[in-house]
């Protein structure tokens, strides 16, 4: 249960960081568009939105896979430690 809570907490932190990054990038793009005074900023903004969505999803997939691997490794270590402890107890009997 602790690993699930940690995984959920880290996922929320990552999502917050991604959202903040998107906000900063959106402001940068909008500032650039406004300064260039392009005739159709909607096209560029739509492309940016699509690119950021794809990037965000890919990052989330990678981070989730990484967190799941770490959680699985910790569970395996805990099982191995428990099995080792059990073997020591059984060998003493």
Secondary structure, DSSP 4 states (H G I P E B T S, - for coil): -HHHHHHHHHHHHHHHHHHHHHHHHHHHHHHHHHHHT-S-HHHHHHHHHHHHHHHHHHHHHHHHHHHHHHHHHHHHHHHHHHHHHHHHHHHH-
